Amino acid sequence: MKKFILGLSCGLLLAGSSVAFASNTIQALLFPASFEINGSQVEMNNEYQILNVDGHAYVPVRFVSENLGATIDYDSDTERIVVKNKPLDIKDPDYANISVGNLILTKAGNTTKVTGQLKFKGVGNSQNMIGAGLSFYNEDNEKIGEAVISGNNFGVDAQTFVTEGEGDFKNYDTVYLHIGAVNHRIISEAPSMLYKNLKYQFTLNIPSSWEGKYEVEERKDEESERLNFLFINKANKAFGGVLFSISVWTKEDWLANGSTTKGIGQLYKLGEDADHVFLLFPPGDVEYNPHDEKLTAEFISMTDQISKIRRSFILE
């Protein structure tokens, strides 16, 4: 993979150096220096060089970014260097010890290149085999791309991976992670049960672990006349207990008010038929008893499954 040795000015004033500028070219001097990053000495291989330009040290941004734990790539479409270093927050709800994040998507011919990081907590080494898949969806809840993660060197420290998938899905809306294998052991899909809404003829796959723990209430918003189906955790019902709700809007209502509503709070479009648009709203407030550890844990473990439920929506 081509390395982009692009300068990041460190603002270091260097004595006894000179540099000449001519139109769009720069003449620079090599600047010998070593690196200490977060208290550790870090060796820089011969592929990289530090430059002195007009009294400032310019260092390879890829070298610095990767040693600070970030992902980095160059997007040739926008001529932009992209660096990401946030907490890894993409998880498979059925295998919560593995998390993915800091995704950077760039176009590579007829494919989309995906650079990201994976972390496997709860293990004692950094030589674990992981087989996983990333599924990318647009804002209409339609799958537009997928990419496979596969490697044998994943562990407790975030490890960068590079993969690709067919087509162009750079401008995705939502991404989901599915863990297929860990250390050559196949991870089975968690069992589910079918929920069917007879009024609007749609179905959802509800985790079997929810059996006996939830109920569905139908409520109509008198002002907007939108019909809402609230999926409620029974144990936390006294505190609200709403795990998520599916709201049915007319298409006219969606066209008139959808953009404004998206700007106010979180919602996900599930699909539409000839007359209606179906939306999923996650819980917006604390809907459980925060003073009861058992009730809190049950509610959170159930809401962790919303991403899978969202993908299972089918209009019959």
PLY file of the C-alpha trace (Angstrom):
ply
format ascii 1.0
element vertex 316
property float x
property float y
property float z
element edge 315
property int vertex1
property int vertex2
end_header
0.00 0.00 0.00
1.33 3.32 -1.04
2.51 5.40 1.87
1.79 9.08 1.83
4.70 10.84 3.49
3.01 14.11 4.14
4.37 16.70 6.49
2.80 17.57 9.80
4.37 20.75 11.15
5.50 20.31 14.71
6.44 23.94 15.15
10.00 23.19 16.19
12.46 26.03 15.58
15.67 24.65 14.17
18.95 26.58 14.16
21.39 26.79 11.26
19.06 25.48 8.55
18.05 26.97 5.26
15.43 26.21 2.63
14.67 27.53 -0.85
11.22 27.89 -2.43
10.54 27.84 -6.17
6.95 28.02 -7.45
5.21 24.81 -6.25
8.38 22.99 -5.19
10.12 22.91 -1.83
13.73 22.18 -1.06
14.19 20.77 2.40
16.95 19.41 4.60
16.82 16.03 6.31
16.48 16.45 10.06
17.85 13.63 12.23
15.64 13.06 15.27
14.18 10.21 17.31
10.64 9.83 18.65
9.25 9.39 22.10
5.48 8.85 22.02
3.54 8.58 25.27
6.72 7.81 27.19
8.05 5.11 24.85
10.88 5.29 22.35
9.57 4.56 18.85
11.88 3.64 16.01
11.17 5.02 12.54
12.16 2.77 9.65
14.02 3.93 6.56
10.77 4.34 4.63
10.15 7.61 6.45
12.19 10.79 6.81
11.86 13.92 8.94
12.33 17.16 7.04
13.43 20.63 8.05
11.47 23.23 6.09
12.01 26.86 6.99
12.98 26.02 10.57
10.07 23.64 11.20
10.16 19.86 11.55
7.82 18.02 9.17
7.18 14.42 10.11
5.27 11.64 8.26
1.64 11.93 9.30
1.02 8.21 8.78
3.87 7.25 11.11
2.68 9.62 13.85
-1.01 8.74 13.47
-0.50 4.99 13.60
1.80 5.24 16.62
-0.86 7.31 18.40
-3.36 4.52 17.76
-5.29 6.20 14.91
-6.31 5.00 11.48
-5.30 7.04 8.46
-5.87 6.94 4.72
-5.91 9.23 1.71
-9.14 9.89 -0.18
-8.14 10.70 -3.74
-11.69 11.77 -4.68
-11.63 14.64 -2.19
-7.81 14.99 -2.00
-8.12 14.69 1.76
-6.06 12.90 4.38
-8.44 11.30 6.88
-7.37 10.48 10.43
-9.67 8.86 13.00
-8.94 8.10 16.64
-12.19 7.59 18.54
-13.45 4.84 20.85
-14.39 1.65 18.98
-18.20 1.49 19.21
-19.37 -0.96 16.52
-20.29 -4.31 18.10
-22.08 -7.53 17.37
-24.68 -7.72 20.18
-24.14 -11.48 20.34
-20.37 -11.13 20.91
-19.80 -7.95 22.89
-16.09 -8.56 23.65
-15.12 -7.56 20.11
-15.47 -3.97 18.94
-14.66 -2.23 15.67
-14.37 1.43 14.76
-12.40 4.33 13.26
-13.57 3.26 9.82
-12.24 5.15 6.80
-13.83 4.32 3.45
-12.17 5.27 0.16
-12.99 4.38 -3.44
-10.63 1.92 -5.10
-11.71 1.33 -8.69
-14.87 -0.80 -8.63
-14.49 -1.54 -4.93
-14.57 0.38 -1.66
-11.51 0.09 0.55
-12.24 -0.09 4.29
-9.54 0.78 6.83
-10.47 0.33 10.48
-9.51 -1.04 13.87
-10.60 -4.11 15.85
-10.15 -4.75 19.56
-10.75 -8.04 21.38
-11.01 -7.51 25.12
-10.91 -10.25 27.71
-8.08 -12.20 26.07
-4.50 -12.55 27.22
-2.64 -12.22 23.96
-2.63 -10.48 20.59
-2.63 -13.53 18.34
-6.31 -14.37 18.05
-8.05 -15.41 14.85
-11.15 -13.37 14.02
-13.52 -13.82 11.08
-16.17 -11.12 10.83
-18.28 -9.15 8.41
-19.26 -5.51 8.10
-22.60 -4.70 6.45
-23.23 -1.17 5.21
-26.74 0.28 4.83
-28.11 3.49 3.35
-30.63 5.76 5.06
-33.51 3.72 3.58
-32.34 0.62 5.49
-31.09 -1.03 2.27
-27.81 -2.95 2.25
-25.38 -1.28 -0.17
-22.13 -3.06 0.61
-20.25 -5.51 2.74
-16.65 -6.28 3.62
-14.92 -9.17 5.37
-12.53 -8.84 8.30
-10.12 -11.76 8.66
-6.85 -12.10 10.53
-4.85 -13.93 13.18
-3.27 -11.05 15.09
-6.17 -9.46 16.97
-6.16 -8.92 20.73
-6.52 -6.51 23.61
-4.83 -3.66 21.76
-6.63 -2.06 18.82
-5.27 -3.58 15.61
-5.63 -1.89 12.22
-7.14 -3.91 9.38
-7.61 -3.16 5.69
-10.28 -4.86 3.58
-12.54 -4.04 0.66
-15.97 -4.77 -0.79
-17.59 -4.67 -4.19
-19.23 -1.43 -5.32
-19.29 2.08 -3.92
-20.65 2.36 -0.38
-18.52 5.26 0.88
-21.58 7.31 1.76
-23.24 4.73 3.98
-25.63 5.66 6.77
-25.25 2.73 9.17
-22.79 -0.13 9.59
-23.30 -3.44 11.41
-20.76 -5.98 12.66
-21.27 -9.75 12.64
-18.74 -12.05 14.29
-18.58 -15.34 12.39
-15.58 -17.11 13.94
-13.20 -16.68 16.87
-10.03 -18.76 17.07
-11.47 -21.09 14.43
-14.66 -21.67 16.42
-17.84 -20.85 14.51
-20.10 -18.38 16.33
-23.69 -19.46 15.80
-26.44 -16.95 15.12
-28.49 -16.30 18.24
-32.01 -17.79 17.97
-34.94 -15.47 17.36
-38.73 -15.48 17.28
-41.01 -13.78 14.77
-43.10 -10.76 15.63
-45.81 -10.04 13.06
-47.83 -6.84 12.90
-51.16 -7.80 11.36
-52.40 -4.25 10.93
-49.54 -3.17 8.64
-48.19 -6.56 7.60
-44.60 -6.23 8.70
-42.39 -8.62 10.64
-39.38 -8.38 12.95
-37.02 -11.00 14.33
-37.03 -10.62 18.11
-34.25 -12.34 20.11
-35.48 -15.49 21.83
-33.85 -14.15 25.01
-36.66 -11.56 25.08
-39.35 -14.19 25.49
-41.65 -13.28 28.36
-39.74 -10.04 28.99
-41.50 -7.64 26.62
-44.91 -6.53 25.44
-46.13 -4.33 22.60
-48.49 -1.41 23.13
-50.26 0.48 20.36
-50.57 4.22 20.90
-51.86 6.94 18.62
-50.45 10.45 18.65
-53.64 12.52 18.70
-51.95 15.64 17.32
-50.15 14.07 14.36
-52.37 10.96 14.07
-49.25 8.82 13.80
-49.65 5.28 15.08
-46.86 4.00 17.31
-46.02 0.47 18.43
-44.04 0.55 21.67
-41.88 -2.44 22.59
-41.71 -2.32 26.38
-39.52 -4.16 28.88
-42.07 -5.45 31.41
-39.67 -5.38 34.35
-39.05 -1.66 33.87
-42.55 -0.64 32.80
-43.06 1.46 35.93
-40.18 3.65 34.70
-41.32 3.73 31.09
-39.51 0.64 29.90
-39.68 1.55 26.19
-36.94 -0.39 24.40
-37.83 1.08 21.01
-40.90 2.15 19.12
-42.00 1.75 15.52
-43.89 4.74 14.22
-46.07 4.64 11.12
-46.24 7.91 9.18
-48.04 8.81 6.01
-45.73 9.60 3.12
-47.01 13.19 3.08
-46.15 13.54 6.75
-42.66 12.12 6.16
-41.94 14.45 3.25
-43.15 17.46 5.22
-41.62 16.70 8.62
-39.02 13.94 8.24
-35.97 16.15 7.83
-36.89 18.31 10.81
-37.50 15.27 13.01
-34.16 13.71 12.04
-32.45 16.93 13.07
-34.03 16.83 16.52
-33.52 13.21 17.58
-32.33 9.79 16.54
-34.51 7.74 14.23
-34.07 5.04 11.61
-36.12 4.53 8.49
-37.08 0.86 8.20
-38.99 0.85 4.92
-42.09 2.07 3.14
-45.10 0.82 1.23
-47.41 2.67 -1.15
-48.89 4.86 1.59
-46.71 4.70 4.70
-43.19 5.14 5.99
-42.05 2.97 8.90
-39.57 4.44 11.40
-37.77 3.07 14.43
-37.08 5.31 17.40
-34.60 4.08 20.07
-35.19 5.11 23.69
-34.55 8.80 24.20
-34.73 9.00 27.98
-33.85 6.77 30.93
-36.58 4.14 30.66
-35.35 1.86 33.45
-34.74 1.93 37.20
-31.19 3.31 37.52
-31.07 2.34 41.20
-31.59 -1.36 40.53
-28.54 -3.03 38.96
-30.48 -6.08 37.82
-33.20 -4.05 36.07
-30.63 -1.74 34.54
-28.59 -4.66 33.19
-31.67 -6.35 31.71
-32.81 -3.19 29.93
-29.36 -2.41 28.50
-28.78 -5.97 27.31
-32.11 -5.85 25.48
-31.49 -2.47 23.84
-28.12 -3.77 22.62
-30.12 -5.99 20.27
-31.94 -3.13 18.50
-29.46 -3.01 15.62
-30.20 -6.64 14.73
-33.94 -6.13 15.09
-33.77 -3.09 12.82
-32.12 -5.09 10.03
-34.77 -7.83 10.24
-37.70 -5.57 9.26
-39.68 -7.01 6.33
-42.87 -5.71 4.73
-45.01 -8.61 3.53
0 1
1 2
2 3
3 4
4 5
5 6
6 7
7 8
8 9
9 10
10 11
11 12
12 13
13 14
14 15
15 16
16 17
17 18
18 19
19 20
20 21
21 22
22 23
23 24
24 25
25 26
26 27
27 28
28 29
29 30
30 31
31 32
32 33
33 34
34 35
35 36
36 37
37 38
38 39
39 40
40 41
41 42
42 43
43 44
44 45
45 46
46 47
47 48
48 49
49 50
50 51
51 52
52 53
53 54
54 55
55 56
56 57
57 58
58 59
59 60
60 61
61 62
62 63
63 64
64 65
65 66
66 67
67 68
68 69
69 70
70 71
71 72
72 73
73 74
74 75
75 76
76 77
77 78
78 79
79 80
80 81
81 82
82 83
83 84
84 85
85 86
86 87
87 88
88 89
89 90
90 91
91 92
92 93
93 94
94 95
95 96
96 97
97 98
98 99
99 100
100 101
101 102
102 103
103 104
104 105
105 106
106 107
107 108
108 109
109 110
110 111
111 112
112 113
113 114
114 115
115 116
116 117
117 118
118 119
119 120
120 121
121 122
122 123
123 124
124 125
125 126
126 127
127 128
128 129
129 130
130 131
131 132
132 133
133 134
134 135
135 136
136 137
137 138
138 139
139 140
140 141
141 142
142 143
143 144
144 145
145 146
146 147
147 148
148 149
149 150
150 151
151 152
152 153
153 154
154 155
155 156
156 157
157 158
158 159
159 160
160 161
161 162
162 163
163 164
164 165
165 166
166 167
167 168
168 169
169 170
170 171
171 172
172 173
173 174
174 175
175 176
176 177
177 178
178 179
179 180
180 181
181 182
182 183
183 184
184 185
185 186
186 187
187 188
188 189
189 190
190 191
191 192
192 193
193 194
194 195
195 196
196 197
197 198
198 199
199 200
200 201
201 202
202 203
203 204
204 205
205 206
206 207
207 208
208 209
209 210
210 211
211 212
212 213
213 214
214 215
215 216
216 217
217 218
218 219
219 220
220 221
221 222
222 223
223 224
224 225
225 226
226 227
227 228
228 229
229 230
230 231
231 232
232 233
233 234
234 235
235 236
236 237
237 238
238 239
239 240
240 241
241 242
242 243
243 244
244 245
245 246
246 247
247 248
248 249
249 250
250 251
251 252
252 253
253 254
254 255
255 256
256 257
257 258
258 259
259 260
260 261
261 262
262 263
263 264
264 265
265 266
266 267
267 268
268 269
269 270
270 271
271 272
272 273
273 274
274 275
275 276
276 277
277 278
278 279
279 280
280 281
281 282
282 283
283 284
284 285
285 286
286 287
287 288
288 289
289 290
290 291
291 292
292 293
293 294
294 295
295 296
296 297
297 298
298 299
299 300
300 301
301 302
302 303
303 304
304 305
305 306
306 307
307 308
308 309
309 310
310 311
311 312
312 313
313 314
314 315
